[in-house]
Amino acid sequence: MGEAKRRKEALGEKYGQEPYILPWLPITKRQSEQFLKWTSRGAWAGIVGLIVVWLTVVFIAPSLGWWGLGQ
């Protein structure tokens, strides 16, 4: 009998299913990796957005006379 068949008999219904990170937390390892990937992208998008807003407030807004800072 091959190793795959032994593993299939030992695991029963759980054979082929992804393992959870923790037994009491229904999140698979793949889902946690996707969550980290998307939150990292979101964080970088927030950083870029913050830089754009900062550049607008510091350089562009005063040249347009907004907020009375360019006077």
DRENDO-1510 file (C-alpha; in Angstrom, 1 decimal, always signed):
<recs>
REC; n; res; u; v; w
REC; 1; MET; +0.0; +0.0; +0.0 .
REC; 2; GLY; +1.3; +3.4; -0.9 .
REC; 3; GLU; +1.9; +6.4; +1.4 .
REC; 4; ALA; -1.0; +8.3; -0.1 .
REC; 5; LYS; -3.4; +5.5; +0.5 .
REC; 6; ARG; -2.2; +5.2; +4.1 .
REC; 7; ARG; -2.6; +8.9; +4.7 .
REC; 8; LYS; -6.1; +8.9; +3.1 .
REC; 9; GLU; -7.2; +6.1; +5.4 .
REC; 10; ALA; -5.7; +7.8; +8.5 .
REC; 11; LEU; -7.2; +11.2; +7.8 .
REC; 12; GLY; -10.6; +9.9; +6.6 .
REC; 13; GLU; -12.9; +12.9; +5.7 .
REC; 14; LYS; -10.2; +15.4; +6.4 .
REC; 15; TYR; -8.1; +14.1; +3.5 .
REC; 16; GLY; -7.4; +16.8; +0.9 .
REC; 17; GLN; -8.7; +19.6; +3.0 .
REC; 18; GLU; -6.4; +22.5; +4.0 .
REC; 19; PRO; -5.3; +22.6; +7.6 .
REC; 20; TYR; -6.5; +25.4; +9.9 .
REC; 21; ILE; -4.0; +27.7; +11.6 .
REC; 22; LEU; -5.4; +26.9; +14.9 .
REC; 23; PRO; -8.0; +24.1; +15.7 .
REC; 24; TRP; -10.5; +26.6; +17.1 .
REC; 25; LEU; -10.0; +29.3; +14.4 .
REC; 26; PRO; -11.7; +28.4; +11.1 .
REC; 27; ILE; -9.1; +30.1; +8.9 .
REC; 28; THR; -6.8; +28.1; +6.6 .
REC; 29; LYS; -3.2; +28.9; +6.0 .
REC; 30; ARG; -4.0; +30.0; +2.4 .
REC; 31; GLN; -6.6; +32.5; +3.7 .
REC; 32; SER; -4.1; +33.9; +6.2 .
REC; 33; GLU; -1.5; +34.4; +3.4 .
REC; 34; GLN; -4.1; +36.2; +1.2 .
REC; 35; PHE; -5.1; +38.4; +4.1 .
REC; 36; LEU; -1.5; +39.4; +4.7 .
REC; 37; LYS; -1.0; +40.1; +1.0 .
REC; 38; TRP; -4.0; +42.3; +0.8 .
REC; 39; THR; -3.4; +44.2; +4.0 .
REC; 40; SER; +0.2; +44.9; +2.9 .
REC; 41; ARG; -1.1; +46.3; -0.4 .
REC; 42; GLY; -3.7; +48.4; +1.5 .
REC; 43; ALA; -1.0; +49.7; +3.8 .
REC; 44; TRP; +1.2; +50.8; +0.9 .
REC; 45; ALA; -1.8; +52.4; -0.8 .
REC; 46; GLY; -2.4; +54.4; +2.3 .
REC; 47; ILE; +1.2; +55.5; +2.5 .
REC; 48; VAL; +1.1; +56.6; -1.1 .
REC; 49; GLY; -2.2; +58.4; -0.5 .
REC; 50; LEU; -0.7; +60.2; +2.6 .
REC; 51; ILE; +2.3; +61.4; +0.5 .
REC; 52; VAL; +0.0; +62.7; -2.2 .
REC; 53; VAL; -2.1; +64.6; +0.3 .
REC; 54; TRP; +1.0; +66.0; +2.0 .
REC; 55; LEU; +2.5; +67.2; -1.2 .
REC; 56; THR; -0.9; +68.8; -2.1 .
REC; 57; VAL; -1.1; +70.6; +1.2 .
REC; 58; VAL; +2.5; +71.7; +1.3 .
REC; 59; PHE; +3.2; +72.7; -2.3 .
REC; 60; ILE; +0.1; +72.9; -4.5 .
REC; 61; ALA; -2.5; +74.4; -2.1 .
REC; 62; PRO; -0.4; +77.5; -1.2 .
REC; 63; SER; +0.3; +78.2; -4.8 .
REC; 64; LEU; -3.4; +78.2; -5.5 .
REC; 65; GLY; -4.1; +80.5; -2.5 .
REC; 66; TRP; -6.0; +77.9; -0.6 .
REC; 67; TRP; -6.3; +78.1; +3.2 .
REC; 68; GLY; -4.6; +81.5; +3.2 .
REC; 69; LEU; -1.2; +79.9; +3.4 .
REC; 70; GLY; +0.2; +81.3; +0.2 .
REC; 71; GLN; -0.2; +85.0; +1.2 .
</recs>
